[in-house]
Amino acid sequence: MFNRSIWSKFLTFMFAVILIMGFSSMAGAADIRVGSLNDMTGATSDVGKDYALGIAEAIHYINDTGGINGKKIKLYQFDYGYRIPEALTKYNLFKRLKCVAILGWGTGDTEALAPTVARDKIPYVSASYSGHLCKPEKTPYNLFFATDYSTQSRGLITAWYRKKWPTKPDYNKRKPRIAMCYMFASPFSSASIKAAKDQAKMLGFEIGPDQDVSLFAIDVKSQILTLKEFKPDVLLHTNTVMSVAATLRDSYALELGADNLIKCWGFDENLPKLAGKAAEGAIGCAPWAFFGLDVPLMDKVVEYAKKYNPGIPLEKRTVHTVQGWASALGLAEALKRADKVGDLSGPSILKNGFETMKGYEIGLGIAPATFTATDHRSQSEAKIYEYKSGKFTLIDEVDLKKEWPDKWANEWLGW
């Protein structure tokens, strides 16, 4: 706990250095203003700090390699501590600063801001991948470069059902049993639960009692003891990594015996460090490659981590740095396309930028991104990894659009 506290303070200091030194020096030359709302100290800072570093370093890379058709991006990056009122305050600041677009963070604040963002016509590229943000008729200016949470959860359940359930002793004897662990009051944690239960029901699962696990949880024994009565074969976790690790540890200690499925924010390089043996065999969805893997542009991710934050060891970096790069690079591409037609207004960035992307390749191990005027789900593919013997190994790729085209087109948008 002491070491984590020191590390947290150090990272927060480094963010201050980035904000004060990294971007103010180019204030005179910057032509395009972009806001960035990040959680560096709040409930999701366990994953938010690394994401914020990725955003800042990616903007440096974009500016170093030509910017937006020769124009520099000036980044205004702020910590809001995962507090919705603070997010609203910072959003109003971004408007006063005349930011043309915003890189956002959490589900609660992103969904709360969505009507205002639509009214103001400011493109908002969030780190919330809530399926609720993908329906343009409701949230036209909300976008992201990732597999949405609902698709992640559907893909995880489908992959386990196909890959793991046939290996169980009770296969062909009864229905598989699943239960879900998440923070009931968190819009982020609960965002994909409806879709997950729908997928489980469609595949023939018996669904057990939901367990309320706080994002701050360090002891989940009471929830695990409740689950022992249900005897689940598998659990779906939709929190961030700290509380997911605590749940895995207590499941292991109390011999629950269930497999574990984990949404992207709970499945990273820190999970085995925090959960130890309990992380063995954990299965998660990661729309991006893990930090340092051999995929296009990863060399630049590593290079810029060393260049701009040499005091942070590379072994402390995670997939969340890569996520930050994906958001920044995706937004930059939309800005370039809009700038080419001479119009960097919000509607132009949306229509001439994002919605002209058809199978756009960012790199970083991400599936090609496509946005249309009627569908802002940029990807339909859930990449499923298993942590085993010290490695994250890709075990399945579930493309929901290909496997259930009618449901994808007519039922699942906006879940």
URMO-V597927 format. One record per pair of residues at least 24 apart in sequence whose ideal C-beta (glycine too) atoms are under 6 Angstrom apart, sorted by the first residue. I is the first residue (numbers start at 0). J is the second residue. If there is no record, write none. Layout:
I:J
I:J
This chain:
10:48
11:39
13:308
14:39
17:55
18:76
22:74
25:71
28:71
29:71
29:73
30:70
30:71
31:67
31:70
31:72
32:73
32:96
32:97
32:98
33:72
33:74
33:98
33:100
34:75
34:93
34:98
34:101
35:74
35:76
35:102
36:79
36:89
36:103
36:104
37:78
37:104
38:81
38:104
39:78
40:78
40:80
41:80
41:81
42:81
42:214
43:81
43:239
45:239
45:240
45:241
46:239
46:240
46:264
46:319
49:317
49:319
49:320
50:126
50:319
50:322
50:323
52:320
53:320
53:323
53:324
54:102
54:323
54:327
56:303
56:307
57:324
57:327
58:327
59:307
60:299
60:303
61:331
67:334
67:335
67:338
68:335
68:338
81:105
83:107
83:108
83:111
99:343
100:330
102:326
105:187
106:186
106:187
106:190
107:186
110:186
113:138
113:141
116:140
120:345
120:346
121:345
122:345
122:348
122:349
124:326
124:330
129:190
130:414
133:375
133:376
134:412
134:413
135:375
142:353
142:375
144:325
144:326
144:329
144:368
144:377
145:286
146:286
146:378
146:381
147:376
148:190
148:191
149:191
149:194
149:414
150:381
150:399
151:262
151:284
151:381
152:191
152:194
152:195
153:194
153:198
153:399
154:284
154:381
154:397
155:260
155:284
156:198
156:199
157:397
158:383
158:395
158:397
159:233
159:260
160:202
163:258
174:203
174:205
175:204
175:232
176:205
176:207
176:231
176:232
177:204
177:206
177:233
178:207
178:226
178:231
178:234
179:209
179:235
180:210
180:212
180:234
180:236
180:246
181:237
181:238
182:213
182:214
183:211
188:237
188:238
194:414
195:235
207:231
212:242
212:246
214:238
214:242
216:242
216:245
217:245
219:245
219:246
219:249
220:249
223:249
223:250
223:253
223:255
231:257
233:257
233:258
234:259
235:260
236:261
236:265
237:262
238:265
239:264
239:265
240:265
240:267
240:269
240:270
244:270
244:273
244:274
247:274
247:277
248:274
248:277
251:277
267:317
267:318
268:317
278:386
281:386
282:385
283:384
284:381
284:383
285:318
285:382
285:384
287:318
287:321
287:322
287:325
287:363
287:364
287:365
288:363
288:364
289:318
289:391
290:316
290:317
290:318
290:320
290:321
294:364
295:362
296:362
296:363
300:324
321:363
325:361
325:363
325:365
328:361
